[in-house]
Amino acid sequence: MKNLFTRSAAYLELLRPELIIMDLTLPAVISFLAIYLLNIYSNFMILVKILFVTIGAFCAIASSYVFNDFVDIDIDSVNLPERPLPSKRLKPIVALIYSILLFATSIVIFSFYSIYSVIVVIISTGIITSYSAFFKRKTPLSFIPVGIAYGLVPIGVWLAFGKLHSAGLLLAVMICTTDWGFTLSGVSRDVTGDKKRGAPTVPVVYGIPFTSRFVLVCWISGIILSIIIWRAASLGFVYLSIALISGSWLLWMALRFVKKPIPEVGGDFFIQAANYRSILFIGLIIDIALKIYRR
């Protein structure tokens, strides 16, 4: 029984529990924004569709996490030795199969709704897989495909509901841009292992001080885009107020990283940025729910 619990906990840990709220609210908020702007929320079954699309997108995102752990065992053995693979709680082949099953689940779910969504999911997963398997150990620009891959998530989810709206494209650009900053703050935390294993990430090549300033620029762009989305989607006061308050808080956290550019602060900012996204997405969902209720 104890062994079963240990293995179950290891499988859950591979899904990044600290990021689960962000990774679930991202496809959920895209779904709500899509049904609102496409005016397709009169049928109760749309909520079932939102649920399955959210699960499908989460499985795609989670599969990339698990595959990254499979590829980065040597780096994680330095930075995060307690993780399931470096600590040998799970075998690498088990993690690889787990990643493939998560990806397959995502494809099966999206195939019920849109072939275009399936294509986008395959492209996005291919890009993020190339990052883990190749680019991360070849170039400091490896963070770029990460942002592109996650920027495709809003597009893939939206296409499951209908024609893409300009607000959906703006959300995709915001996710892409902020994910560059999000990724680099996490990479700053992992600089010791990356340097030891020869991964030429931005913090390794250019230093954490430079990285922290670039992270700040990425998040300033993202906060500005969050306001532009409010305008483009004709959202209400609830979303705007949450975007401004949470954005100001995150900006303060980013400046803290600039003033103290060390791995620990970068790692803390990584988690806080995930919390910011979760709060922003939940705020947008609440705003849309109120607008639909008032119609």
C-alpha positions as CSV (number, residue, x, y, z in Angstrom):
1,M,0.0,0.0,0.0
2,K,2.8,2.4,0.9
3,N,4.6,1.6,-2.4
4,L,1.4,2.3,-4.3
5,F,1.0,5.7,-2.6
6,T,4.7,6.5,-3.3
7,R,4.3,5.7,-7.0
8,S,1.1,7.6,-7.3
9,A,2.7,10.6,-5.6
10,A,5.6,10.4,-8.1
11,Y,3.2,10.3,-11.1
12,L,1.4,13.4,-9.7
13,E,4.7,15.2,-9.1
14,L,5.7,14.8,-12.7
15,L,2.6,16.9,-13.6
16,R,4.1,19.9,-11.7
17,P,1.5,20.3,-8.9
18,E,2.7,23.8,-8.3
19,L,1.6,24.8,-11.8
20,I,-1.7,22.8,-12.0
21,I,-4.0,25.7,-11.3
22,M,-2.3,27.7,-14.0
23,D,-2.3,24.9,-16.5
24,L,-6.0,24.1,-15.9
25,T,-7.3,27.7,-15.9
26,L,-5.4,28.6,-19.1
27,P,-7.5,26.3,-21.4
28,A,-10.6,27.0,-19.3
29,V,-10.3,30.8,-19.8
30,I,-9.7,30.4,-23.5
31,S,-12.8,28.3,-23.7
32,F,-14.9,30.8,-21.8
33,L,-13.6,33.7,-23.9
34,A,-14.4,31.7,-27.1
35,I,-18.0,30.8,-26.2
36,Y,-18.6,34.4,-25.1
37,L,-17.2,36.1,-28.2
38,L,-18.7,33.4,-30.6
39,N,-22.0,33.6,-28.8
40,I,-22.4,29.9,-28.4
41,Y,-23.2,29.6,-24.6
42,S,-27.0,29.0,-24.7
43,N,-26.6,25.2,-24.7
44,F,-25.8,23.5,-21.3
45,M,-23.7,20.9,-23.2
46,I,-21.1,23.6,-23.9
47,L,-20.0,23.3,-20.3
48,V,-19.3,19.6,-21.0
49,K,-17.3,20.6,-24.0
50,I,-15.3,23.1,-22.0
51,L,-14.5,20.5,-19.4
52,F,-13.2,18.0,-22.0
53,V,-11.3,20.6,-24.0
54,T,-9.7,21.8,-20.7
55,I,-8.6,18.2,-19.8
56,G,-7.3,17.7,-23.4
57,A,-5.2,20.8,-23.3
58,F,-3.9,20.0,-19.8
59,C,-2.9,16.6,-20.9
60,A,-0.9,18.1,-23.8
61,I,0.9,20.5,-21.5
62,A,1.5,17.8,-18.8
63,S,3.0,15.5,-21.4
64,S,5.6,18.1,-22.2
65,Y,6.5,18.4,-18.5
66,V,7.0,14.6,-18.2
67,F,9.0,14.4,-21.3
68,N,11.2,17.2,-20.2
69,D,11.9,15.3,-16.9
70,F,12.7,12.2,-19.0
71,V,15.3,14.2,-21.0
72,D,16.7,16.3,-18.1
73,I,17.5,13.5,-15.6
74,D,21.2,14.5,-15.5
75,I,20.4,18.2,-14.9
76,D,17.7,17.5,-12.3
77,S,20.1,15.2,-10.4
78,V,22.0,18.4,-9.6
79,N,19.2,21.0,-9.3
80,L,16.3,18.9,-8.1
81,P,17.6,15.5,-6.9
82,E,14.4,14.7,-5.1
83,R,12.3,14.6,-8.3
84,P,10.8,11.2,-9.3
85,L,13.4,10.3,-11.9
86,P,16.7,11.4,-10.3
87,S,15.5,9.9,-7.0
88,K,14.7,6.7,-8.9
89,R,11.1,6.5,-7.6
90,L,10.1,6.0,-11.2
91,K,12.1,4.5,-14.1
92,P,12.8,6.7,-17.1
93,I,10.9,4.3,-19.5
94,V,7.8,4.6,-17.3
95,A,8.0,8.4,-17.5
96,L,8.4,8.2,-21.3
97,I,5.3,6.0,-21.6
98,Y,3.4,8.3,-19.3
99,S,4.2,11.3,-21.5
100,I,3.1,9.4,-24.6
101,L,-0.2,8.4,-23.0
102,L,-0.9,12.0,-21.9
103,F,-0.2,13.2,-25.4
104,A,-2.4,10.5,-26.9
105,T,-5.3,11.3,-24.5
106,S,-5.1,15.0,-25.6
107,I,-5.2,14.0,-29.3
108,V,-8.2,11.7,-28.8
109,I,-10.2,14.4,-26.9
110,F,-9.5,17.1,-29.5
111,S,-10.2,14.7,-32.4
112,F,-13.9,14.8,-31.3
113,Y,-14.1,18.5,-31.7
114,S,-11.8,19.8,-34.5
115,I,-9.1,18.5,-36.8
116,Y,-7.5,21.9,-36.7
117,S,-7.1,21.7,-33.0
118,V,-5.4,18.3,-33.4
119,I,-3.0,19.8,-35.9
120,V,-2.1,22.7,-33.6
121,V,-1.7,20.3,-30.6
122,I,0.7,18.1,-32.7
123,I,2.7,21.1,-33.8
124,S,2.9,22.6,-30.3
125,T,3.9,19.3,-28.8
126,G,6.5,18.8,-31.5
127,I,8.0,22.3,-30.8
128,I,8.2,21.8,-27.1
129,T,9.7,18.3,-27.6
130,S,12.4,19.7,-29.8
131,Y,13.2,22.2,-27.0
132,S,13.7,19.4,-24.4
133,A,15.4,16.9,-26.7
134,F,17.7,19.3,-28.7
135,F,17.6,23.1,-28.4
136,K,18.1,23.4,-24.7
137,R,21.6,21.9,-24.9
138,K,22.5,23.7,-28.2
139,T,21.6,27.4,-27.9
140,P,20.8,30.1,-25.4
141,L,17.8,30.9,-27.6
142,S,16.1,27.7,-26.6
143,F,13.5,29.6,-24.6
144,I,12.0,30.9,-27.9
145,P,10.4,27.6,-29.0
146,V,9.0,27.2,-25.5
147,G,7.0,30.4,-25.8
148,I,5.9,29.6,-29.3
149,A,4.7,26.1,-28.2
150,Y,2.6,27.5,-25.3
151,G,1.4,30.4,-27.4
152,L,-0.2,27.9,-29.7
153,V,-2.3,26.5,-26.8
154,P,-4.9,29.3,-27.0
155,I,-5.2,28.8,-30.7
156,G,-5.7,25.1,-30.5
157,V,-8.3,25.4,-27.8
158,W,-10.1,28.2,-29.5
159,L,-10.4,26.3,-32.8
160,A,-12.3,23.5,-30.9
161,F,-15.1,26.0,-30.6
162,G,-15.1,27.9,-33.9
163,K,-13.4,30.7,-35.9
164,L,-10.5,32.4,-34.3
165,H,-11.2,35.9,-32.9
166,S,-8.6,38.8,-32.6
167,A,-8.8,38.5,-28.8
168,G,-7.8,34.8,-29.1
169,L,-4.7,35.9,-31.1
170,L,-3.8,38.5,-28.6
171,L,-4.1,36.0,-25.8
172,A,-1.8,33.7,-27.8
173,V,0.8,36.5,-28.2
174,M,0.5,37.3,-24.5
175,I,1.1,33.7,-23.5
176,C,4.0,33.4,-25.9
177,T,5.7,36.6,-24.7
178,T,5.2,36.0,-21.0
179,D,6.3,32.4,-21.3
180,W,9.7,33.5,-22.4
181,G,10.0,35.4,-19.1
182,F,8.3,32.6,-17.2
183,T,10.7,30.0,-18.6
184,L,13.9,32.1,-18.1
185,S,13.0,32.7,-14.4
186,G,12.7,29.0,-13.9
187,V,16.0,28.4,-15.8
188,S,17.7,31.0,-13.6
189,R,16.7,28.8,-10.7
190,D,18.3,25.8,-12.4
191,V,21.5,27.6,-13.5
192,T,23.9,25.4,-11.4
193,G,22.8,22.1,-13.0
194,D,22.6,23.6,-16.5
195,K,26.1,25.0,-16.2
196,K,27.5,21.7,-14.8
197,R,25.8,19.6,-17.6
198,G,26.8,22.0,-20.4
199,A,23.3,23.4,-21.2
200,P,24.0,26.9,-22.7
201,T,20.9,28.7,-21.3
202,V,20.6,32.5,-21.1
203,P,21.6,32.6,-17.4
204,V,24.6,30.4,-18.1
205,V,25.8,32.3,-21.1
206,Y,24.8,35.9,-20.2
207,G,24.3,35.8,-16.5
208,I,21.3,36.1,-14.2
209,P,21.4,39.9,-14.0
210,F,20.9,40.2,-17.8
211,T,18.3,37.4,-17.7
212,S,16.3,39.2,-14.9
213,R,16.1,42.4,-17.0
214,F,14.9,40.4,-20.0
215,V,12.3,38.7,-17.8
216,L,11.1,42.1,-16.7
217,V,10.6,43.2,-20.3
218,C,8.7,40.1,-21.2
219,W,6.3,40.6,-18.3
220,I,5.8,44.3,-18.9
221,S,4.8,43.3,-22.4
222,G,2.4,40.7,-21.1
223,I,0.7,43.0,-18.6
224,I,0.2,45.6,-21.4
225,L,-1.3,42.9,-23.6
226,S,-3.6,41.8,-20.8
227,I,-5.1,45.3,-20.9
228,I,-5.3,45.3,-24.7
229,I,-7.3,42.0,-24.4
230,W,-9.7,43.7,-22.1
231,R,-10.4,46.3,-24.8
232,A,-10.5,43.9,-27.7
233,A,-12.9,41.5,-26.0
234,S,-15.1,44.2,-24.5
235,L,-14.6,42.8,-21.0
236,G,-15.8,44.4,-17.8
237,F,-14.5,46.1,-14.7
238,V,-13.9,42.8,-12.8
239,Y,-11.3,41.6,-15.2
240,L,-9.7,45.1,-15.7
241,S,-9.3,45.6,-11.9
242,I,-7.8,42.2,-11.4
243,A,-5.5,42.7,-14.4
244,L,-4.3,46.0,-13.0
245,I,-3.9,44.9,-9.4
246,S,-2.3,41.5,-10.1
247,G,-0.1,43.0,-12.9
248,S,1.2,45.7,-10.6
249,W,2.0,43.1,-8.0
250,L,3.9,40.9,-10.5
251,L,5.8,44.0,-11.8
252,W,7.0,44.6,-8.2
253,M,8.1,41.0,-8.0
254,A,9.9,41.2,-11.3
255,L,11.7,44.4,-10.1
256,R,12.7,42.5,-7.0
257,F,14.3,39.8,-9.2
258,V,16.2,42.6,-11.1
259,K,17.5,44.1,-7.9
260,K,18.5,40.7,-6.5
261,P,19.4,38.5,-9.5
262,I,20.1,35.2,-7.8
263,P,18.8,31.6,-8.5
264,E,16.6,31.5,-5.4
265,V,14.8,34.8,-6.3
266,G,14.4,33.6,-9.9
267,G,12.8,30.4,-8.6
268,D,10.4,32.3,-6.4
269,F,9.4,34.6,-9.2
270,F,8.7,31.5,-11.4
271,I,6.1,30.3,-8.9
272,Q,4.7,33.8,-8.3
273,A,4.3,34.3,-12.1
274,A,2.3,31.1,-12.3
275,N,0.1,32.4,-9.4
276,Y,-0.4,35.7,-11.3
277,R,-1.5,33.9,-14.4
278,S,-4.0,31.8,-12.4
279,I,-5.5,34.9,-10.7
280,L,-5.7,36.7,-14.1
281,F,-7.4,33.7,-15.8
282,I,-9.9,33.2,-12.9
283,G,-10.7,36.9,-13.0
284,L,-11.4,36.7,-16.7
285,I,-13.6,33.7,-16.3
286,I,-15.6,35.4,-13.5
287,D,-16.0,38.5,-15.7
288,I,-17.3,36.5,-18.6
289,A,-19.7,34.5,-16.4
290,L,-21.1,37.8,-15.1
291,K,-21.5,39.1,-18.6
292,I,-23.3,36.0,-19.8
293,Y,-25.6,36.0,-16.7
294,R,-26.6,39.6,-17.4
295,R,-27.5,39.0,-21.0
